[in-house]
Amino acid sequence: MKDLKCPYCEFEQDAYPDDIEPGITFECQCENCNKYFGYEIDYDPIYTVFDLPCANGEPHKWKQVGGIPKEYFMNQYFCEYCGKRKTITNPNEIKETE
Protein backbone atom coordinates (compact mmCIF):
# COMPACT_ATOMS: atom_id res chain seq x y z
CA MET A 1 0.00 0.00 0.00
CA LYS A 2 1.27 3.44 -0.92
CA ASP A 3 1.26 6.21 1.67
CA LEU A 4 0.39 9.27 -0.43
CA LYS A 5 -2.07 10.04 -3.21
CA CYS A 6 -1.31 13.07 -5.37
CA PRO A 7 -4.18 15.60 -5.06
CA TYR A 8 -3.72 16.55 -8.75
CA CYS A 9 -3.55 13.24 -10.62
CA GLU A 10 -4.33 10.75 -7.78
CA PHE A 11 -1.10 8.83 -8.42
CA GLU A 12 -0.16 6.77 -5.34
CA GLN A 13 3.40 6.86 -4.07
CA ASP A 14 5.39 6.31 -0.90
CA ALA A 15 6.19 9.04 1.60
CA TYR A 16 9.82 9.84 2.25
CA PRO A 17 11.08 7.44 4.95
CA ASP A 18 12.75 10.21 6.97
CA ASP A 19 9.48 12.14 7.39
CA ILE A 20 8.23 10.95 10.77
CA GLU A 21 7.47 14.17 12.65
CA PRO A 22 3.71 14.65 13.18
CA GLY A 23 2.15 18.07 12.66
CA ILE A 24 4.81 19.39 10.24
CA THR A 25 4.03 20.08 6.59
CA PHE A 26 6.27 18.23 4.17
CA GLU A 27 6.64 19.02 0.48
CA CYS A 28 6.58 16.26 -2.11
CA GLN A 29 6.83 16.14 -5.89
CA CYS A 30 4.50 13.70 -7.61
CA GLU A 31 6.37 10.96 -9.44
CA ASN A 32 3.69 10.96 -12.16
CA CYS A 33 2.66 14.56 -12.94
CA ASN A 34 5.70 16.30 -11.34
CA LYS A 35 3.48 18.78 -9.46
CA TYR A 36 4.34 19.64 -5.86
CA PHE A 37 1.94 19.01 -3.01
CA GLY A 38 2.15 19.05 0.76
CA TYR A 39 1.33 16.45 3.37
CA GLU A 40 1.34 16.06 7.12
CA ILE A 41 1.65 12.97 9.26
CA ASP A 42 -1.15 12.18 11.72
CA TYR A 43 -1.05 9.54 14.41
CA ASP A 44 -4.20 8.17 15.96
CA PRO A 45 -3.35 6.80 19.39
CA ILE A 46 -5.05 3.62 20.52
CA TYR A 47 -5.59 3.24 24.24
CA THR A 48 -6.02 -0.12 25.96
CA VAL A 49 -7.52 0.10 29.44
CA PHE A 50 -7.05 -2.64 32.03
CA ASP A 51 -7.28 -3.27 35.76
CA LEU A 52 -4.19 -2.55 37.84
CA PRO A 53 -4.89 -4.26 41.19
CA CYS A 54 -1.33 -3.99 42.52
CA ALA A 55 -1.53 -0.19 42.26
CA ASN A 56 -4.65 -0.33 44.42
CA GLY A 57 -3.31 -2.26 47.39
CA GLU A 58 -3.47 -5.85 46.13
CA PRO A 59 -0.27 -7.90 45.85
CA HIS A 60 1.64 -8.24 42.60
CA LYS A 61 0.90 -11.34 40.54
CA TRP A 62 4.42 -12.66 39.91
CA LYS A 63 5.18 -14.90 36.94
CA GLN A 64 8.60 -16.26 36.09
CA VAL A 65 10.30 -14.74 33.06
CA GLY A 66 11.17 -17.36 30.48
CA GLY A 67 13.82 -17.41 27.81
CA ILE A 68 17.00 -18.95 26.54
CA PRO A 69 19.48 -19.49 28.02
CA LYS A 70 17.40 -20.56 31.00
CA GLU A 71 20.18 -19.62 33.46
CA TYR A 72 19.96 -15.96 32.40
CA PHE A 73 16.33 -15.77 33.53
CA MET A 74 16.71 -17.64 36.82
CA ASN A 75 14.91 -15.90 39.67
CA GLN A 76 13.58 -13.24 37.27
CA TYR A 77 9.89 -12.44 37.66
CA PHE A 78 7.40 -9.93 36.30
CA CYS A 79 4.03 -8.79 37.58
CA GLU A 80 1.21 -9.82 35.25
CA TYR A 81 -0.70 -6.68 36.18
CA CYS A 82 1.81 -3.83 35.97
CA GLY A 83 4.82 -5.37 34.20
CA LYS A 84 7.25 -4.58 37.02
CA ARG A 85 10.31 -6.87 36.93
CA LYS A 86 12.05 -8.17 40.03
CA THR A 87 14.69 -10.68 41.06
CA ILE A 88 13.15 -12.99 43.65
CA THR A 89 15.23 -15.61 45.47
CA ASN A 90 12.92 -16.22 48.46
CA PRO A 91 10.14 -18.65 47.42
CA ASN A 92 7.85 -17.24 50.13
CA GLU A 93 7.83 -13.91 48.31
CA ILE A 94 6.33 -15.45 45.16
CA LYS A 95 2.57 -15.64 45.10
CA GLU A 96 2.24 -17.11 41.64
CA THR A 97 -1.20 -18.03 40.41
CA GLU A 98 -1.82 -19.98 37.26
C-alpha positions in Angstrom: 0.0 0.0 0.0 1.3 3.4 -0.9 1.3 6.2 1.7 0.4 9.3 -0.4 -2.1 10.0 -3.2 -1.3 13.1 -5.4 -4.2 15.6 -5.1 -3.7 16.5 -8.7 -3.5 13.2 -10.6 -4.3 10.8 -7.8 -1.1 8.8 -8.4 -0.2 6.8 -5.3 3.4 6.9 -4.1 5.4 6.3 -0.9 6.2 9.0 1.6 9.8 9.8 2.2 11.1 7.4 5.0 12.8 10.2 7.0 9.5 12.1 7.4 8.2 10.9 10.8 7.5 14.2 12.7 3.7 14.6 13.2 2.2 18.1 12.7 4.8 19.4 10.2 4.0 20.1 6.6 6.3 18.2 4.2 6.6 19.0 0.5 6.6 16.3 -2.1 6.8 16.1 -5.9 4.5 13.7 -7.6 6.4 11.0 -9.4 3.7 11.0 -12.2 2.7 14.6 -12.9 5.7 16.3 -11.3 3.5 18.8 -9.5 4.3 19.6 -5.9 1.9 19.0 -3.0 2.2 19.1 0.8 1.3 16.4 3.4 1.3 16.1 7.1 1.7 13.0 9.3 -1.2 12.2 11.7 -1.0 9.5 14.4 -4.2 8.2 16.0 -3.3 6.8 19.4 -5.0 3.6 20.5 -5.6 3.2 24.2 -6.0 -0.1 26.0 -7.5 0.1 29.4 -7.0 -2.6 32.0 -7.3 -3.3 35.8 -4.2 -2.6 37.8 -4.9 -4.3 41.2 -1.3 -4.0 42.5 -1.5 -0.2 42.3 -4.7 -0.3 44.4 -3.3 -2.3 47.4 -3.5 -5.8 46.1 -0.3 -7.9 45.8 1.6 -8.2 42.6 0.9 -11.3 40.5 4.4 -12.7 39.9 5.2 -14.9 36.9 8.6 -16.3 36.1 10.3 -14.7 33.1 11.2 -17.4 30.5 13.8 -17.4 27.8 17.0 -18.9 26.5 19.5 -19.5 28.0 17.4 -20.6 31.0 20.2 -19.6 33.5 20.0 -16.0 32.4 16.3 -15.8 33.5 16.7 -17.6 36.8 14.9 -15.9 39.7 13.6 -13.2 37.3 9.9 -12.4 37.7 7.4 -9.9 36.3 4.0 -8.8 37.6 1.2 -9.8 35.3 -0.7 -6.7 36.2 1.8 -3.8 36.0 4.8 -5.4 34.2 7.3 -4.6 37.0 10.3 -6.9 36.9 12.0 -8.2 40.0 14.7 -10.7 41.1 13.1 -13.0 43.7 15.2 -15.6 45.5 12.9 -16.2 48.5 10.1 -18.7 47.4 7.9 -17.2 50.1 7.8 -13.9 48.3 6.3 -15.5 45.2 2.6 -15.6 45.1 2.2 -17.1 41.6 -1.2 -18.0 40.4 -1.8 -20.0 37.3 
